[in-house]
Amino acid sequence: MKFWKMNGAGNDFIILNNLEEHLSPDRLPQIARTLCERHLSLGADGLMVVDAPRKGGDYQMLFFNSDGSVGEMCGNGARCICRYGYENGLAGEEQTVETTAGTVTGQRINQRLYRVRLNDPTTVRLDSPVEVDGVRYACAYVELGNPGLPHAVVPYAGLREADEQELRDLGRKIRRYPAFPKGANVNFFEITGEDRIFERTFERGVEDFTYACGTGTGAVVAVLTLQGKVSGHGVQVDMTGGTLVIDAERVNSQITNLYLTGPTNVVAQGIVTDEDL
């Protein structure tokens, strides 16, 4: 199998083109688990598979987390796959990508910088506190798209200096909080300046922190825009792997036109020879 390895602000992915490979859908979860295993294979946060469109888009994007579970959508993944689609002649500088959570549009800004319109928030609960080990934490709950990609948005003072293991344990418990029916990606954030945020995301399906989360940044900025704490225009979100920019348009009590802009990096191109497959 031919593959590309890419990352968007440190959120890394393996891309396979099923228009050429013709892999059976029931094999894809196993392929994701095998190829995404760090040290034993290529290693990545997730696997993306390009397939034929079904609803008039340029192509379909199937996303699998590193544990083999299906992901509804991935913002950084969508930016990377838009670059893949452009450079492999599947689409032009503006393209339409079909995802499980709905259609995503992408735009090439330059060779490495891509912008995608994230799925609109379909569920927003601004006041959805959680209680963990007797401590009550402020929290908002957001789902992007339909079926919705679930995100918990949790303010955390002193996030940059937080104890890594304590934060990981808290993220793991909130990720499976009973009030979140599908579990949730847990986005810890701290406002660091005007329209500037620092964020860390404990991702469902990876079951650990990733270097960046595109839909997570979108969820955080959507919540803060509705709360009047950021403008929603050119909001910079710093993460471990780099900086992403979110634009969110507020119409009354709703967020529409949620855009994610950030860098892409083609790390490697090659042939998978993994004997465990």
WOVEN-V532627 format. One record per helix or strand of 3 or more residues. SS is the DSSP state (a for helix, b for strand). FROM is the first residue (numbers start at 1). TO is the last residue. If there is no record, write none. Layout:
ss=SS from=FROM to=TO
ss=SS from=FROM to=TO
//
This chain:
ss=b from=2 to=8
ss=b from=11 to=17
ss=a from=18 to=21
ss=a from=25 to=35
ss=b from=46 to=51
ss=b from=59 to=65
ss=a from=75 to=87
ss=b from=94 to=99
ss=b from=102 to=108
ss=b from=113 to=117
ss=b from=121 to=125
ss=b from=130 to=132
ss=b from=135 to=137
ss=b from=140 to=144
ss=b from=149 to=155
ss=a from=159 to=161
ss=a from=164 to=175
ss=b from=185 to=193
ss=b from=196 to=203
ss=b from=208 to=210
ss=a from=214 to=226
ss=b from=235 to=239
ss=b from=242 to=251
ss=b from=254 to=263
ss=b from=265 to=271
//
